[in-house]
């Protein structure tokens, strides 16, 4: 039986859709509901036929030439309650929402349809009633996401870079290639290949609830390892999807950011300035256009228990609510902070009172000037760090390189004496850092979650290492002066080996 012939039996109750749409959480908020400047966008069927969703006057419409059994339901977003359902058996529907919507209230429109015997559920269509008309709501994330997605270029060089192997995306590994070929066997287009890959992940893999709660060991995020295990969390699903697509010559990438799962989070006034990534997903380029998908929000099965090797695998049907979404719809419950692209977004500016930075097309960050360096909010789209020869940087500021996933090595200049708290926190690809001979202090959680870090030599000049500075670095061989003792006494996951010299 082909995957397209499988009919998904998803229960349309809000209590079972908490991982897909905002839950029934009441919130008191003064956040203004701003109308978007777009009036329509396209969803895509599994073989590339557009489904136009739009607003016009007091009407909400869905236009298509291929889908069937359309149902449109208006929901009160804050209360998560159905307001009105409209049924059709055709490919097109236009419904008048006047009389069903109030000013200053947020709604979303759920769309269900059948295509090639598969039922699809799409809920990311948020609307407001404004001046006697229904308009799309403008998510606070939207402009931010547009700017961040500008690194998803469509020129030939950039797309070719999106086919190369990266850390945890081993698209050239023979095992991974074999998996990809088997999944896509018989496919006649990139549309079909991408659908088969996505369907494989959400139907054959399980979300690893054990890993989320486990702080006693590190887990592998490599695509090959996860394909064999069949269990992962969000970043792992993104790595697997990206690697399987790249193995088929289809440009794809992992994205990192914030996943919003309820009304409170969508209305959070601090969201525009929050860049504490807590989620990952993927993007794929088909026929020159980038689309966004979130396997975690669609996956059906779960792995639960007390340890990584003794849990219980529970199977549920997956859904297709987050497959090939346009950026307008995806932005309602996803804030896109970064993508794993080897090229950079050209930028320059201040990164301290007396320090400046530039990022070039090849992803090289160059730091110049003196004093403390702290990169500005969201500056992490680079893969190489260089300090200008005439620079005089003496402090790596708090959180300076936090979550800079693509850097693999950093050579700090001899002028640096202090590395402040969380300076390199969650630099997951970082393998090596040179610490200068005059370094005096390493702050709290400075290298926490740098799980690829393999070797660090801490000079004799260093007299202070903060709490959890090298926690969750399970592959790390670290050499420290004997004046520093009990380095890992409170670590959750200690370095592989600590040499006291």
C-alpha positions, 0 to 999 in steps of 0.5 A: 500500500502506498503512503498516499493511500493511507487515510489518517484517523486524527481525532479533531478534539482540541485536547488531542491537538495541543502539540499542533494548535494553541491549547485551551489556556486563558490569558489576559493581555493588552497585546495589540492584534495587528493586521497583516499586509498579506491577503493570501498564501499557498499551501501545497499538496504532496505533489506540488499543486497549490491550495490558495488560502485568503481573505477578501472583505468579510470572507475567508476562502480556499481555492484549489483545483484538486482537493475534495471534501473541504471543511472550514471551521472558525475557532476562538483562539483564546478559548480554543472553541469552535465558533462555526463550521462550514462544509463543502464537497468541492475544491473551493469554498468561500465563507462569510464570517460577518457576525461570527467574529468580534473586534479585538479577538484572535481567531484561527480557521481550521481547514480539512480536506481530502487529497488522493484518499488522505485527509489533511488538517491545517490549522495555522490560519489566524485571523482578526475582524478589523474595520468590518473585514476579516484580515490575517493576523500579523504574528509578532514573529513575521518580520523577524522570520522574514529577515532570518529566512533571508539566509535561505537563498535560491542562487545556485551556489547557495543551493549546492551548499545545502546539499553538502554533508555537515555535522550530524547531517551525514548525507553522503554516508552509504548507510544514510544514502541506502535508507534514502534510496529505499524510502524514495524508490519509484518516486518520479519528482522531488515533491513525491520524494520529500513527501515520502521522507516526511511521511517516513519520519512522522510514521516510522519514528517516535518522539523520545520523551525519555531524552527530554527528562534525562540529564544523566547522559548525552544523546547522539543527534547524527542522522545515521544513528537516529535512523537506526534507532528510530527515536529522536527529539526535534533537532534529530528529526530535522537532521534526519529529514535534511540528510535524507533530502540532501542524499536525493539532491534536494536542498534542505536545512535544519532551523532552530528557534522557539515553538509556541504551543499555546495562546499565552506563548503566542501573546507573550510581550517578551517574544519579540526579544526572546531568542532562547531557542527551545525547538528545531524543525526543517526547511526544504527548497523545491523548484526554487521555493523554500517551504517549512515543516515541523515533524515533531508537531506532526509525529504520532508515536512516543517513546516513554520510560525511565532510561534510553534503553528500557522505554515503552514505544507507543504508536499513534497515527501522525498528522499533516498539519505542519507539512510544506507550510508557507512562511506566513502560516508557519510564523504564527507558532514558530519563531525562526532564530537561525538555520544551519547554513554554511554561508553567512548573512552579510552584516557588520556593526558594534559588538562592544563599547570599542569592538566591531564585527563583520560577517562575509558571504562565506560565513566568516565572522571577523572581530576588531577593536578592543575591550569586551566583545558581546555579539548583538542579539541574534548574530549567529549565522557564521561558521568561522571566527577570526580576530583581527591581528591588531585587535586587543580584545580582553574579555569574551562577554556573557553569552557572546557565542551562545548557540552558534551551532556552526563554529567548529574551532576558535583560536582566542587571541593572547589578549583575552584574560576573561571568558564570561558566563555562557560565552560558548554555551550550546555551541554544539559543533564546537570541537576545539578552543585554544585558550590563551596563556594569560587567561585568568577566569572562565565563567559559569556554564561557559562551555555547557552543552558543547557536546562535540568539544574534544580537547581543552588545555587550561593554562596555569594562569587560570585561577577560577572556573565557574559552576558547570563550565564544562558540563554536558561535554561528554567527549571532552579531554580537559587538562587543568592546573592542579590548583583547580580541584573538584572541577566536576563535583556538581556536573550532571554529565562530566567530561570524558577525562580530566587531567590534573597536572 
